[in-house]
Amino acid sequence: MEMDLDVKMLGPGCRKCIEITNSIRQVIEENKIKAQIEQISSIDEIAEFGVLSTPAIVIGGDVKCVGRVPDRSEILSWLKKR
């Protein structure tokens, strides 16, 4: 059975965080990727990933992006590699 990909959006819920979350959802839907998105806003939980700046994206346990808003093609490339 194919498992859903684990995607974590790390950030306090700012405008950039919302923008990234929406982009991730769109890429997942458009490409029919099985994934679960989790929003993590707790500073303690974010620190557990070694992230010092937000927003950040973690896919399958790997930190992919920190402190910037990636474009959708970049998000898709990360999701497809998993």
C-alpha positions in Angstrom: 0.0 0.0 0.0 1.4 3.4 -0.9 1.8 5.7 2.0 1.0 9.4 2.0 4.0 11.7 1.7 4.6 13.6 5.0 4.8 17.4 4.3 5.4 19.8 7.2 5.0 23.6 6.9 7.0 25.2 9.7 6.0 28.8 10.7 3.9 31.0 12.9 1.0 31.3 10.3 2.2 34.6 8.7 1.3 35.6 5.2 4.3 33.8 3.7 3.4 30.6 5.6 -0.2 30.7 4.2 1.1 31.5 0.7 3.5 28.5 0.8 0.8 26.2 2.3 -1.6 27.1 -0.5 1.1 26.5 -3.2 1.9 23.1 -1.7 -1.8 22.2 -1.7 -2.3 23.3 -5.3 0.8 21.3 -6.5 -0.4 18.2 -4.6 -3.9 18.4 -6.1 -2.8 19.2 -9.6 -0.3 16.4 -9.7 -2.5 13.9 -7.8 0.3 13.3 -5.2 -0.8 11.5 -2.0 0.4 13.7 0.8 -0.5 14.9 4.3 0.3 18.5 5.1 0.9 19.4 8.7 1.2 23.0 9.9 3.7 23.4 12.8 3.7 26.7 14.6 5.3 25.8 17.9 8.8 27.3 18.2 9.9 24.3 20.2 8.8 21.9 17.5 10.3 24.0 14.7 13.6 24.1 16.6 13.6 20.3 16.7 14.2 20.4 12.9 17.2 22.7 13.4 15.4 25.5 11.6 16.2 29.0 12.8 14.2 31.0 10.3 10.7 30.6 9.0 8.8 29.8 6.9 10.3 26.3 6.3 9.2 23.2 4.4 10.0 19.7 5.5 9.2 16.8 3.1 9.7 13.2 4.3 11.8 14.4 7.2 14.2 16.5 5.1 14.3 20.2 5.4 13.9 21.5 1.9 13.5 25.3 2.2 14.1 27.9 5.0 13.3 31.6 5.2 11.9 32.0 1.7 8.9 31.3 -0.5 9.8 28.7 -3.2 8.1 28.7 -6.6 5.6 25.9 -7.5 8.0 24.2 -9.9 10.6 23.9 -7.1 7.9 22.4 -4.7 6.9 19.9 -7.4 10.5 18.8 -7.9 10.8 18.1 -4.1 7.6 16.2 -4.0 8.4 14.1 -7.1 11.8 13.1 -5.7 10.0 11.4 -2.8 
